[in-house]
Amino acid sequence: MLKTGLMLLILICATLFLIVSIPVTNADVTTLPDPTSNRNKGLRCLIVDTGQSQCYNNAREISCPESGKPLYGQDAQYEGIVPSYRDNGDGTITDLNTGLMWSKAVDKKK
């Protein structure tokens, strides 16, 4: 169990390093205004869309709120880069937007 946890921690750290290291062009970057503070105004990062299309309150699906209304700013109200993945045929998957690669399944023999 400890070995699996350590492997997961290494994978997370490596993924974060790769995300920070990937060069992006202006066409690939979304500028996000920070809704709570002016400290991070104009934060730039690669955003791959989740495909979320519905809005919710704490109990159920709702019509997406208008700007300035409570619950405005949900994931469904933002568009990002269309997700794109490739099965490399060797047990790995590559995210074609970020270049990140991961294994399809954990090898239980290792």
N, C-alpha and C positions, 0 to 999 in steps of 0.2 A: 504494500500500500504506500509506504514511504517513497519507494522508487517511482511509482506512478505519479505521486504528488510532485516530486522533484522534477520529473520529466515535463509535467504540465507547467510548472513554474518557469522552466528553461524555455519552453515553447512560447509562453506569454512574453517573456523578456525579449526573446529573439524577434517576435512579431512586432513588438513596440519599437525596437531598434530599427527594423526594416521600414516601418511606417514613417519614422522620423527621417530616415536616410534617403527615401525615394525622391528624386527630383521631379517636380511637376511644372508644367507650363501654365500660363494664365488661362488657357482654355480648359484646363483640368481642375481649376481651383474655384471654390465657392467662397465668397466673403460672407462671414456670418456676423451680424451685429450682436453684441452681447446685450440681451434684454434687461439684465439686472444691474449693469455697471458700465461706465465709460472707460474703465481700466483696460479692457481688452477689445476696444472698438476696432473693427477691421481684422479680426482673427482670421487667418487664412489656413485652410486645410482641405485635403481631398475628401469629398463626400460622395460615397456610393449609396444610391437610393435603396431603401429597404423594401419598397413596394407597398408599404402601408397605405391604404386608401380610405379607411374609415376613421372617424373621430369618436371618442368615448368620454363619458363622465365616469364617476366612480362605480357605476352599476351597469351601464348598458351603452349601446351604440347611440350616437346623437348626430344631428347635422353639424358639420364643421362650423365652429364659432367664427364670427367676424372679428377683424382686428379691434383690439381694445376691449373685447368681451371676455368674461371668465372662460378659462380653458382654451383660449386662442393660442396657437403656436404648436399644435400637436404635429407629430411626424407626418401625418397624412397631408398637412398643409404646406409641405416643402417638397421640392423636386430636387433630386440629385442625379448623378451620373447613373445610367442604366447598368445594373449588375451584369457582369460577363465572366464566365468561368470556363476553364478547359480541363478535361480529364486527360492527363498526360500519358495514360496507358501504362504507367509504371507504379501505380498505387498512390499517386499524388494528384492533387488538384491545384491549378494556378488561377488566381484572381487576375484577369487580364487588365483590370483598371489599375491595381496597385502593384502587381508583380509578386504579391505574397503567394507562397506555396505551402501546402500542408498535406499530411497523409490522409488517405480516405478512412483508414482504420488503424487501430493500434495493433502491432504485432505482439500477441500474447506470449510468444516464444522468447522474446527479448527481455 
